[in-house]
Amino acid sequence: MVLDACGIGELPDADKYGDEGSATLQNTAATVGGLNLPILESFGLGNIDTIQGLDTVNDSRASFGKMAEKSAGKDSTSGHWEHFGVILEKPFPTYPDGFPESLIKKFSEQSGYKVVGNEPASGTEIIVRLGQTHLDTQALIVYTSADSVFQIAAHESIVPPDELYRICGIARNLLTGEHNVGRVIARPFEGRPDGFVRTPRRKDFSALPASPFVNQKLVEANIPVIAIGKIYEIMAGLGISEKITASGNDDCMDKTIAALDSYSSGLIMTNLVDFDMLWGHRNDYKSFANGLEIFDAQLENLIGKLKDRDLLIITADHGCDPTTPSTDHSREYVPLLVYRPGMPKGINLGIRESFADTGKTIADIFKIDYPFPGKSFLGEIQ
């Protein structure tokens, strides 16, 4: 379970990314006067670092630690990929000044649409600013951010979602080589100029990895892999037995709990996107804190479904500190909480050198013999 953007303190190289002082969970807690997370506290979240409102516990129910990202970058793609065994030595390209005009020209010619924007921008702000122009001209709104993304926004009455997905496929095929961005993202919206809103029909088109994911090897071994939420798109659809569409944290949690009833074995991969998309990028620390408390309450229902041989891993993919001036991702450690009913209590997993330890552990559990990077922690929690 990936709590999207829930970092737990700056990495040693955070200064290279302009992220000194970022600490998503700690700063959010301090800004709202403390968090009330009784389940996560009992798991040992407060043992990893000082988080206002959470005590340290001697015999935590879960094993605990934090993980450093070895890949270059701080985006969702590199974070998820590393968790599942692919470490990027070179970051995906970013475009602080917008995309080259030659690239935009090719995209316009192949898609059949003109383009407006072509700049780094907030997704909600740019549709307010350029939405009327889009309606008047039918030109696509193209924009990026500090992340490696090529985003295309269009009103559903002008460009229906299926047409927008086709257009994104054209962009994905163009964005190769030096322009191999991590994701092309369809951003449909609706409404009137005085109230444009993005719809839940977003779709991501990810780059392809150079080496296999752990979950691909599971599928090859006929082990079910279920992807809930945006995991399927981030993993470029690779190594997935079943894709379960879900929108928002609550829906993802409900469908994760339901999946525990439907599957007796295999791997369930869930991403809780609201921390990132709705709150982190909008610097909405109050909603971020409230979302953490809601997740904590829902966690009790989830762990009540776990059998003795089930293992729950809770982590994140990067930070997105909602208390800093930046609205972008932050280069942070991520928490690691590992739980199964009846496991030994209070095990400190320390500081892991790579997110890849997650995938290596999963491969170890399912006895997958492949030279994935990382160090399994399975032996430490048994």
Solvent accessible surface area in square Angstrom, and as a share of the most:
residue,aa,sasa,rsa
1,M,25,0.11
2,V,7,0.04
3,L,8,0.04
4,D,0,0.00
5,A,0,0.00
6,C,0,0.00
7,G,0,0.00
8,I,0,0.00
9,G,11,0.10
10,E,74,0.33
11,L,5,0.02
12,P,114,0.72
13,D,37,0.19
14,A,1,0.00
15,D,85,0.44
16,K,165,0.70
17,Y,64,0.24
18,G,60,0.57
19,D,9,0.05
20,E,108,0.48
21,G,47,0.46
22,S,7,0.05
23,A,14,0.11
24,T,0,0.00
25,L,5,0.02
26,Q,27,0.12
27,N,41,0.21
28,T,0,0.00
29,A,0,0.00
30,A,59,0.46
31,T,65,0.38
32,V,52,0.30
33,G,55,0.53
34,G,19,0.18
35,L,7,0.03
36,N,103,0.53
37,L,3,0.02
38,P,75,0.47
39,I,22,0.11
40,L,3,0.02
41,E,41,0.19
42,S,29,0.19
43,F,1,0.00
44,G,0,0.00
45,L,6,0.03
46,G,4,0.04
47,N,36,0.18
48,I,24,0.12
49,D,52,0.27
50,T,114,0.66
51,I,2,0.01
52,Q,87,0.39
53,G,51,0.50
54,L,18,0.09
55,D,97,0.50
56,T,102,0.59
57,V,44,0.25
58,N,146,0.75
59,D,102,0.53
60,S,1,0.01
61,R,72,0.26
62,A,0,0.00
63,S,0,0.00
64,F,16,0.07
65,G,4,0.04
66,K,32,0.14
67,M,0,0.00
68,A,18,0.14
69,E,10,0.04
70,K,113,0.48
71,S,0,0.00
72,A,22,0.17
73,G,9,0.09
74,K,28,0.12
75,D,13,0.07
76,S,1,0.00
77,T,0,0.00
78,S,1,0.00
79,G,0,0.00
80,H,0,0.00
81,W,3,0.01
82,E,0,0.00
83,H,2,0.01
84,F,12,0.05
85,G,5,0.05
86,V,6,0.04
87,I,47,0.24
88,L,29,0.14
89,E,167,0.75
90,K,164,0.70
91,P,69,0.43
92,F,21,0.09
93,P,37,0.24
94,T,66,0.38
95,Y,21,0.08
96,P,99,0.62
97,D,134,0.70
98,G,9,0.09
99,F,6,0.03
100,P,49,0.31
101,E,127,0.57
102,S,76,0.49
103,L,14,0.07
104,I,16,0.08
105,K,130,0.55
106,K,109,0.46
107,F,1,0.01
108,S,29,0.19
109,E,118,0.53
110,Q,103,0.46
111,S,6,0.04
112,G,65,0.62
113,Y,45,0.17
114,K,155,0.66
115,V,32,0.18
116,V,34,0.20
117,G,31,0.29
118,N,25,0.13
119,E,49,0.22
120,P,56,0.35
121,A,21,0.16
122,S,60,0.39
123,G,11,0.11
124,T,46,0.27
125,E,73,0.33
126,I,0,0.00
127,I,4,0.02
128,V,102,0.59
129,R,112,0.41
130,L,28,0.14
131,G,0,0.00
132,Q,82,0.36
133,T,51,0.30
134,H,0,0.00
135,L,47,0.23
136,D,102,0.53
137,T,78,0.45
138,Q,100,0.45
139,A,3,0.02
140,L,0,0.00
141,I,0,0.00
142,V,0,0.00
143,Y,1,0.00
144,T,0,0.00
145,S,22,0.14
146,A,45,0.35
147,D,11,0.06
148,S,3,0.02
149,V,4,0.02
150,F,2,0.01
151,Q,10,0.04
152,I,0,0.00
153,A,0,0.00
154,A,0,0.00
155,H,17,0.08
156,E,33,0.15
157,S,86,0.55
158,I,47,0.24
159,V,0,0.00
160,P,71,0.44
161,P,27,0.17
162,D,112,0.58
163,E,45,0.20
164,L,0,0.00
165,Y,45,0.17
166,R,116,0.42
167,I,0,0.00
168,C,0,0.00
169,G,23,0.22
170,I,28,0.14
171,A,1,0.01
172,R,34,0.12
173,N,121,0.62
174,L,34,0.17
175,L,2,0.01
176,T,82,0.47
177,G,66,0.64
178,E,137,0.62
179,H,38,0.17
180,N,50,0.26
181,V,0,0.00
182,G,1,0.01
183,R,11,0.04
184,V,0,0.00
185,I,3,0.01
186,A,0,0.00
187,R,25,0.09
188,P,1,0.01
189,F,0,0.00
190,E,69,0.31
191,G,34,0.33
192,R,177,0.65
193,P,64,0.40
194,D,133,0.69
195,G,40,0.39
196,F,18,0.08
197,V,83,0.47
198,R,58,0.21
199,T,11,0.06
200,P,97,0.61
201,R,100,0.36
202,R,53,0.19
203,K,70,0.30
204,D,8,0.04
205,F,40,0.17
206,S,10,0.07
207,A,3,0.03
208,L,127,0.63
209,P,23,0.14
210,A,114,0.89
211,S,50,0.32
212,P,32,0.20
213,F,0,0.00
214,V,0,0.00
215,N,0,0.00
216,Q,39,0.17
217,K,45,0.19
218,L,0,0.00
219,V,52,0.30
220,E,121,0.54
221,A,51,0.39
222,N,138,0.71
223,I,30,0.15
224,P,43,0.27
225,V,0,0.00
226,I,0,0.00
227,A,0,0.00
228,I,0,0.00
229,G,10,0.10
230,K,23,0.10
231,I,1,0.00
232,Y,69,0.26
233,E,24,0.11
234,I,0,0.00
235,M,0,0.00
236,A,27,0.21
237,G,23,0.22
238,L,52,0.26
239,G,13,0.12
240,I,27,0.13
241,S,66,0.43
242,E,71,0.32
243,K,84,0.36
244,I,32,0.16
245,T,100,0.58
246,A,18,0.14
247,S,70,0.45
248,G,17,0.16
249,N,10,0.05
250,D,78,0.40
251,D,44,0.23
252,C,1,0.01
253,M,1,0.00
254,D,88,0.46
255,K,68,0.29
256,T,8,0.05
257,I,29,0.15
258,A,55,0.42
259,A,4,0.03
260,L,30,0.15
261,D,101,0.52
262,S,83,0.54
263,Y,64,0.24
264,S,85,0.55
265,S,62,0.40
266,G,24,0.23
267,L,22,0.11
268,I,42,0.21
269,M,4,0.02
270,T,2,0.01
271,N,0,0.00
272,L,0,0.00
273,V,17,0.10
274,D,14,0.07
275,F,0,0.00
276,D,9,0.04
277,M,46,0.21
278,L,58,0.29
279,W,39,0.14
280,G,0,0.00
281,H,53,0.24
282,R,112,0.41
283,N,44,0.22
284,D,51,0.26
285,Y,70,0.27
286,K,140,0.59
287,S,36,0.23
288,F,0,0.00
289,A,7,0.05
290,N,81,0.42
291,G,4,0.04
292,L,2,0.01
293,E,59,0.27
294,I,76,0.39
295,F,3,0.01
296,D,3,0.01
297,A,67,0.52
298,Q,35,0.15
299,L,0,0.00
300,E,81,0.36
301,N,98,0.50
302,L,3,0.01
303,I,11,0.06
304,G,65,0.63
305,K,79,0.33
306,L,21,0.10
307,K,116,0.49
308,D,108,0.56
309,R,166,0.61
310,D,33,0.17
311,L,49,0.24
312,L,16,0.08
313,I,20,0.10
314,I,2,0.01
315,T,3,0.02
316,A,0,0.00
317,D,0,0.00
318,H,2,0.01
319,G,0,0.00
320,C,1,0.00
321,D,2,0.01
322,P,2,0.02
323,T,46,0.27
324,T,31,0.18
325,P,136,0.86
326,S,51,0.33
327,T,63,0.36
328,D,43,0.22
329,H,2,0.01
330,S,4,0.02
331,R,11,0.04
332,E,2,0.01
333,Y,29,0.11
334,V,0,0.00
335,P,4,0.02
336,L,0,0.00
337,L,4,0.02
338,V,0,0.00
339,Y,24,0.09
340,R,60,0.22
341,P,26,0.17
342,G,80,0.77
343,M,10,0.04
344,P,57,0.36
345,K,130,0.55
346,G,25,0.24
347,I,37,0.19
348,N,96,0.49
349,L,8,0.04
350,G,28,0.27
351,I,109,0.55
352,R,16,0.06
353,E,136,0.61
354,S,3,0.02
355,F,0,0.00
356,A,0,0.00
357,D,6,0.03
358,T,6,0.04
359,G,0,0.00
360,K,55,0.23
361,T,0,0.00
362,I,9,0.05
363,A,4,0.03
364,D,66,0.34
365,I,58,0.29
366,F,53,0.22
367,K,178,0.75
368,I,29,0.15
369,D,146,0.76
370,Y,74,0.28
371,P,116,0.73
372,F,10,0.04
373,P,48,0.30
374,G,36,0.35
375,K,138,0.58
376,S,29,0.19
377,F,0,0.00
378,L,30,0.15
379,G,62,0.60
380,E,71,0.32
381,I,1,0.01
382,Q,132,0.59
